[in-house]
Amino acid sequence: QVQLVESGGGLVQPGGSLRLSCAASGEIFSIYYMGWYRQAPGKQRELVATIPINSGGSTNYADSVKGRFTISRDNAENTVYLQMNSLKPEDTAVYYCNAVTFSTGYWGQGSQVTVSS
């Protein structure tokens, strides 16, 4: 099994920045990619960004965040980050960390990000 613990959400003004962290533990060797999703009130959960872990491939971003958000990883700390710049009110949502293994997927507890003046 894999456990995911998120941190870093909060309230920020439009144009500001936040960084989310997702620390993975457990059967980390089984993860082949991780990502961030978000869910705004009344909307479906949507993909934000993904990054390969124990596999080939490249990072992937939703069109709505390209050029503003950056996903990265620290292998030594088993942590994936989402750096969010130039935040907009429409980025307001609960952000979820996701890890996909060869057999199943896991979710973090969710982090609220609110962009408001």
Salt bridges, closest charged atoms under 4 A:
GLU46 OE2 - ARG38 NE 2.68
ASP63 OD1 - LYS66 NZ 3.14
ASP91 OD1 - ARG38 NH1 2.94
ASP91 OD2 - ARG68 NH1 2.73
